[in-house]
Amino acid sequence: MARAPRHSPSSAAPDHRRGSRRPPPARIARESEAGGASHRADAQLAARLGRDIVSGRYPPNALLPSAAEMGARFSASRTALREAYSKLSGKGLIVATPRIGTRVRPKSEWNLLDAEVLAWHLSSGPEDHFVSDLFALRQAIEPAAAEIAAASRTPDSLARIADAFGRMERFRNGEGDLIGADVDFHIAILGATRNHFLAALGGLIQAALLCAFRFNWLGASGIGGERLEQHRRILEAIDAGGPESARARMVELLTDTYDDVRRFRESGGRATVLAPRPNSGQLN
């Protein structure tokens, strides 16, 4: 029987490990830093263009200037401009048409629930109808969510709502993250419905809630006693398993809050808009 040939070390398959060595840590750090800086620059360019669009500098259906003009205006490369356009396209703000150019899409096609699109609207001084539409969205969803939460509550979901309210009480004078606690309160109610569709919608409207709360009109430096008490009554109605009461208390809060907003705007108040934070909504 023929023997299988033996392989000496010199005839073994070549070792490719030397050619696949990882680059030195310093090089990895430099490349990572460069990539991060490039990503931030692209995001900043997209934000500038986004604000120009939502503010009306480039109105719906208008063609954007050529890539050469835009590059010169923003001192941006074609690659950076392409990345920014891709981001804005994903948000429904623009669309590219071969041999025609890039145009602004109708407002009805914009993703208004996108956190950045909302922030761009609010930072550019939104029109009254935009603010009223934002609250109409809340008024259509949150009272029904409070009603369902009262009927579907669990100890865990109640604990999340109560925890958020406890932080609102603790930060009532603006000494902590009052806005974050208020957002968490409303998002926890949506999660307490145990309805996957409402929970998914909660993730979307969190941006709307957060951006609205970041207006000075809602007291980033404090919350009035009556508004805090209204939140308490919502918590108590859900805890007691009173769907109709929970709905009514939420309607009351949103109606009065919108009145606060309207009076603030009529007085000529100016909003301060901060960056949205990560989604904290959960489903039981």
C-alpha positions as CSV (number, residue, x, y, z in Angstrom):
1,M,0.0,0.0,0.0
2,A,1.4,3.4,-0.9
3,R,2.2,5.7,1.9
4,A,0.8,9.2,2.0
5,P,3.6,11.6,1.5
6,R,4.9,13.3,4.5
7,H,5.0,17.1,4.7
8,S,8.0,18.7,6.1
9,P,7.7,22.1,7.8
10,S,9.3,23.6,4.7
11,S,6.6,22.1,2.4
12,A,3.6,23.0,4.6
13,A,1.1,25.5,3.4
14,P,2.4,29.0,3.8
15,D,1.5,30.9,6.9
16,H,-0.5,34.0,6.0
17,R,-0.7,35.3,9.5
18,R,2.2,37.8,8.9
19,G,0.4,39.4,6.0
20,S,-2.8,39.8,8.0
21,R,-1.4,41.5,11.0
22,R,-3.6,44.2,12.5
23,P,-2.3,47.7,12.0
24,P,-0.7,49.4,15.0
25,P,-3.1,50.8,17.6
26,A,-2.0,54.4,16.9
27,R,-3.0,54.0,13.2
28,I,-6.4,52.5,14.2
29,A,-7.0,55.5,16.5
30,R,-6.0,58.0,13.8
31,E,-8.3,56.3,11.2
32,S,-11.2,56.1,13.7
33,E,-10.8,59.8,14.6
34,A,-10.7,60.8,10.9
35,G,-13.8,58.7,10.2
36,G,-15.6,60.3,13.2
37,A,-14.7,63.8,12.1
38,S,-15.9,63.1,8.5
39,H,-19.2,61.7,9.8
40,R,-19.7,64.8,12.0
41,A,-18.9,67.1,9.0
42,D,-21.5,65.2,6.9
43,A,-24.1,65.5,9.6
44,Q,-23.5,69.2,10.1
45,L,-23.8,69.8,6.3
46,A,-27.1,67.8,6.2
47,A,-28.4,69.8,9.2
48,R,-27.5,73.1,7.5
49,L,-29.3,72.0,4.3
50,G,-32.2,70.6,6.3
51,R,-32.7,73.9,8.1
52,D,-32.6,75.8,4.8
53,I,-35.3,73.5,3.4
54,V,-37.7,73.6,6.3
55,S,-37.3,77.3,6.8
56,G,-38.3,77.9,3.2
57,R,-35.1,79.1,1.7
58,Y,-35.5,76.2,-0.7
59,P,-39.3,75.8,-0.9
60,P,-41.2,72.6,-1.8
61,N,-40.8,71.6,-5.5
62,A,-37.9,73.9,-6.0
63,L,-34.7,72.7,-7.6
64,L,-31.6,72.9,-5.5
65,P,-28.6,74.7,-7.0
66,S,-26.1,72.6,-8.8
67,A,-23.6,70.5,-6.9
68,A,-20.8,72.9,-7.9
69,E,-22.8,75.9,-6.5
70,M,-23.7,74.1,-3.3
71,G,-20.1,72.8,-2.8
72,A,-18.8,76.3,-3.2
73,R,-21.4,77.8,-0.8
74,F,-20.7,75.2,2.0
75,S,-17.0,74.6,1.1
76,A,-17.9,70.9,0.8
77,S,-16.6,68.2,-1.5
78,R,-18.9,66.3,-3.8
79,T,-18.6,63.3,-1.6
80,A,-19.7,65.2,1.5
81,L,-22.5,66.8,-0.5
82,R,-23.6,63.3,-1.8
83,E,-23.7,62.0,1.8
84,A,-25.8,64.9,3.0
85,Y,-28.2,64.5,0.1
86,S,-28.5,60.8,0.9
87,K,-29.4,61.6,4.5
88,L,-32.0,64.3,3.5
89,S,-33.5,61.9,0.9
90,G,-33.9,59.3,3.6
91,K,-36.0,61.8,5.6
92,G,-38.2,62.5,2.6
93,L,-37.0,66.1,2.1
94,I,-35.5,65.8,-1.4
95,V,-35.5,63.6,-4.4
96,A,-33.0,63.3,-7.3
97,T,-34.2,63.1,-10.9
98,P,-31.8,62.0,-13.7
99,R,-30.9,64.8,-16.1
100,I,-33.0,67.3,-14.1
101,G,-31.4,67.7,-10.7
102,T,-32.4,67.5,-7.0
103,R,-35.6,69.1,-5.9
104,V,-37.4,69.6,-2.6
105,R,-40.3,67.3,-2.1
106,P,-43.8,68.5,-1.1
107,K,-44.2,68.9,2.7
108,S,-46.7,66.1,2.7
109,E,-43.9,63.7,1.9
110,W,-41.5,64.9,4.6
111,N,-40.9,62.6,7.6
112,L,-42.1,65.2,10.2
113,L,-41.8,62.7,13.0
114,D,-38.0,62.4,12.4
115,A,-36.2,63.8,15.4
116,E,-33.9,66.0,13.3
117,V,-36.6,67.2,11.0
118,L,-38.6,68.3,14.0
119,A,-35.6,70.0,15.6
120,W,-34.9,71.9,12.3
121,H,-38.5,73.1,12.2
122,L,-38.5,74.2,15.8
123,S,-35.1,75.9,15.6
124,S,-36.2,77.9,12.6
125,G,-39.3,79.3,14.4
126,P,-42.2,77.1,13.4
127,E,-45.5,78.6,12.1
128,D,-48.6,78.4,14.3
129,H,-50.2,75.7,12.2
130,F,-47.1,73.5,12.7
131,V,-47.3,73.8,16.4
132,S,-51.0,73.2,16.5
133,D,-50.6,70.1,14.2
134,L,-48.0,68.8,16.6
135,F,-50.4,69.0,19.5
136,A,-53.2,67.6,17.5
137,L,-51.1,64.5,17.0
138,R,-50.7,64.2,20.8
139,Q,-54.3,64.8,21.4
140,A,-55.3,62.1,19.0
141,I,-53.0,59.5,20.5
142,E,-52.3,60.1,24.2
143,P,-55.8,60.2,25.7
144,A,-56.6,56.9,24.0
145,A,-53.3,55.5,25.2
146,A,-54.0,56.6,28.8
147,E,-57.4,54.9,28.6
148,I,-55.9,51.6,27.3
149,A,-53.1,51.8,29.9
150,A,-55.6,52.0,32.7
151,A,-57.2,48.8,31.5
152,S,-54.0,47.0,30.6
153,R,-51.6,48.2,33.4
154,T,-49.1,45.8,35.0
155,P,-47.0,46.3,38.2
156,D,-44.0,46.9,36.0
157,S,-45.6,49.5,33.7
158,L,-47.1,51.3,36.7
159,A,-43.7,51.4,38.3
160,R,-42.2,53.1,35.2
161,I,-44.9,55.7,35.2
162,A,-44.6,56.3,38.9
163,D,-40.8,56.5,38.7
164,A,-41.0,59.2,35.9
165,F,-43.6,61.2,38.0
166,G,-41.4,60.9,41.1
167,R,-38.5,62.4,39.1
168,M,-40.8,65.2,37.9
169,E,-41.7,66.0,41.5
170,R,-38.0,65.9,42.5
171,F,-36.9,68.2,39.6
172,R,-40.0,70.4,39.7
173,N,-37.7,73.5,40.3
174,G,-35.5,72.7,37.4
175,E,-32.7,71.3,39.4
176,G,-32.4,68.1,37.4
177,D,-33.6,66.6,34.1
178,L,-37.2,67.7,34.4
179,I,-37.8,67.5,30.7
180,G,-36.5,64.0,30.5
181,A,-38.7,62.9,33.3
182,D,-41.8,64.5,31.6
183,V,-41.0,62.7,28.4
184,D,-40.5,59.4,30.2
185,F,-43.9,59.8,31.9
186,H,-45.7,60.1,28.6
187,I,-43.7,57.4,26.9
188,A,-44.2,55.0,29.8
189,I,-48.0,55.4,29.4
190,L,-47.7,54.4,25.7
191,G,-45.7,51.4,26.7
192,A,-48.3,50.5,29.4
193,T,-50.9,49.9,26.7
194,R,-49.1,46.6,25.8
195,N,-50.2,47.4,22.3
196,H,-47.3,46.8,19.8
197,F,-48.6,49.3,17.3
198,L,-49.0,52.1,19.9
199,A,-45.6,51.2,21.4
200,A,-44.0,51.5,17.9
201,L,-45.9,54.8,17.4
202,G,-44.6,55.9,20.8
203,G,-41.0,55.5,19.5
204,L,-41.9,57.8,16.6
205,I,-43.7,60.5,18.6
206,Q,-41.1,60.7,21.3
207,A,-39.3,63.2,19.1
208,A,-42.4,65.3,18.9
209,L,-42.9,65.2,22.7
210,L,-39.2,66.0,23.4
211,C,-39.0,68.8,20.9
212,A,-42.2,70.4,22.2
213,F,-41.0,70.1,25.8
214,R,-37.7,71.8,25.0
215,F,-39.6,75.0,24.3
216,N,-39.2,77.4,27.2
217,W,-43.0,77.7,27.2
218,L,-43.1,74.4,29.1
219,G,-40.8,75.5,31.8
220,A,-37.4,73.9,31.3
221,S,-36.5,75.7,34.6
222,G,-39.5,74.4,36.5
223,I,-43.1,73.2,36.3
224,G,-46.2,74.8,37.7
225,G,-48.0,73.2,40.6
226,E,-51.2,72.7,38.6
227,R,-49.5,71.0,35.7
228,L,-47.6,68.7,38.1
229,E,-50.9,67.9,39.8
230,Q,-52.5,67.0,36.5
231,H,-49.8,64.5,35.9
232,R,-50.4,63.0,39.3
233,R,-54.1,62.7,38.5
234,I,-53.3,60.8,35.3
235,L,-51.1,58.4,37.3
236,E,-53.7,57.9,39.9
237,A,-56.4,57.2,37.3
238,I,-54.3,54.6,35.6
239,D,-53.3,53.0,39.0
240,A,-56.9,52.8,40.0
241,G,-57.9,51.1,36.7
242,G,-60.2,53.9,35.6
243,P,-60.0,54.1,31.8
244,E,-62.5,56.9,31.3
245,S,-61.0,59.0,34.1
246,A,-57.5,58.5,32.7
247,R,-58.6,59.6,29.2
248,A,-60.3,62.7,30.7
249,R,-57.3,63.6,32.8
250,M,-55.0,63.4,29.8
251,V,-57.4,65.5,27.6
252,E,-57.3,68.1,30.4
253,L,-53.5,68.2,30.6
254,L,-53.0,68.4,26.9
255,T,-55.7,71.1,26.5
256,D,-54.2,73.3,29.2
257,T,-50.6,72.7,28.0
258,Y,-51.6,73.8,24.5
259,D,-53.1,76.9,26.0
260,D,-49.8,77.6,27.7
261,V,-48.1,77.2,24.4
262,R,-50.5,79.5,22.6
263,R,-50.2,82.3,25.2
264,F,-46.4,82.0,25.1
265,R,-46.3,82.4,21.4
266,E,-48.8,85.3,21.4
267,S,-46.6,87.1,23.9
268,G,-43.7,86.8,21.5
269,G,-41.7,84.2,23.4
270,R,-38.8,82.4,21.8
271,A,-38.1,78.7,22.1
272,T,-34.8,77.1,23.0
273,V,-34.4,73.8,21.2
274,L,-31.9,71.2,22.4
275,A,-30.8,67.9,20.8
276,P,-33.1,64.9,21.1
277,R,-32.0,62.1,23.3
278,P,-32.2,58.4,22.6
279,N,-35.5,56.6,22.7
280,S,-36.4,55.3,26.2
281,G,-39.8,53.9,25.4
282,Q,-40.4,50.3,26.3
283,L,-43.1,47.7,25.8
284,N,-44.1,45.4,28.6
